[in-house]
Amino acid sequence: MSSFKVPTRDEVSDDNQVIFDNLEKAVGFVPNLYATYAHSKHALANYLSLQNAKTSLKAKEKEVVNLAVSEANNCVYCLCVYCLSARTAIGKMNGFTDEQILELRAGYANFGGRLDALARLAKNMTEYRGTTDEAVLENFFSAGWTKENLIDTTVLVGDKTISNYLHRTTQVPVDFPIAQSLYTVGV
């Protein structure tokens, strides 16, 4: 059980209350992990700025990275179901099927060469903490990705890892449908 209570709107700073209101309007609720960032007067705004920063990756491509990174971080510790659950729901909203989401979480995409190279890079980069395998990197560039895409992918891996670590540390309740384990489906 988490010792971190998810703060309510009334328990956060005025600036965070405005962000809570905006999230409520945009998403329909304030996800528990975002609310947890609001224990700090600045972390929620800083994290949302990072998450919403301009990038060379399209929304669907960002979800490829988010899914691969969340699974790679989860596999090591088997604790961070929050990000897997949230990213699975968002992946579906971005047009991925259940089967495609499972592949992306496993770090590959049999349904798309460029997305496959992106998923493999994100997984490898996460698992080896930035010591990316040269063959994976060559495959990424051979698939048509650019150095700009590499830099933006690296930033996105960091972005997702921050939220993975925050949830693993705080263990706040998951408020998305729980993602299916890859081990139960044999991916």
Secondary structure, DSSP 8 states (H G I E B T S, - for coil): --S-----GGGS-HHHHHHHHHHHHHHSS--HHHHHHTTSTTHHHHHHHHHTS--SS-HHHHHHHHHHHHHHHHHHHS--HHHHHHHHHHHHHTT--HHHHHHHHHT--TT-HHHHHHHHHHHHHHHTTT---HHHHHHHHHTT--HHHHHHHHHHHHHHHHHHHHHHHH-----S-----HHHHT-
